């Protein structure tokens, strides 16, 4: 499964109702660190296919969703399990750290 770009209409289905853990990437097109981790997340999406879903939330377009989760800095990665946030990683990080974040929380 590739990375899903969610909308307000699909956020609940994509994230809150997912049977798999979901890594949500809160990002924006103008954010350089967000752009830096995007290719890493693409690789991780294929490496963890079937174990975790990766969903992107554009904070510029989905301000209400970002506000619901008190997103103040981006990139912000939130891991959801059973519709609840179980872990948070803020800021760009190398692939090894992002993979460890996923491993620790799935």
TAWOJO-V35931 format. One record per backbone hydrogen bond with DSSP energy under -0.5 kcal/mol. NH is the residue of the N-H (numbers start at 0). CO is the residue of the C=O. E is the energy in kcal/mol with one decimal. If there is no record, write none. Layout:
nh:co:e
NH:CO:E
NH:CO:E
//
This chain:
nh:co:e
3:53:-2.2
5:3:-0.8
5:55:-2.0
10:6:-1.7
13:9:-3.2
14:10:-2.8
15:10:-0.9
16:11:-2.6
17:14:-0.9
20:50:-0.7
21:79:-2.4
22:52:-3.2
23:21:-0.7
23:77:-3.2
24:22:-0.6
24:54:-3.0
25:23:-0.7
25:75:-3.1
26:24:-0.6
26:56:-2.4
30:27:-1.5
31:29:-0.7
34:30:-2.0
35:31:-2.0
36:32:-1.6
37:33:-1.1
38:34:-0.6
40:36:-2.5
41:37:-1.8
42:38:-1.8
43:39:-2.6
44:40:-2.4
45:41:-1.4
46:42:-2.3
47:43:-2.5
48:45:-0.9
50:47:-2.6
51:47:-2.0
52:20:-2.5
54:22:-2.6
54:52:-0.5
55:3:-3.3
56:24:-3.0
58:26:-3.0
58:56:-0.8
60:57:-0.5
61:57:-2.9
65:61:-2.2
66:62:-2.4
67:63:-2.2
68:64:-1.2
69:66:-1.7
70:65:-2.5
71:69:-0.6
74:25:-0.6
75:25:-1.7
76:88:-3.6
77:23:-2.3
77:75:-0.6
78:86:-2.6
79:21:-3.2
79:77:-0.6
80:83:-2.6
83:80:-2.1
85:78:-3.4
86:78:-1.1
88:76:-2.7
90:74:-3.6
97:93:-2.2
98:94:-3.0
99:95:-2.0
100:96:-2.2
101:97:-2.1
102:98:-2.9
103:99:-2.7
104:100:-0.8
104:101:-1.2
105:101:-0.8
105:102:-0.6
//
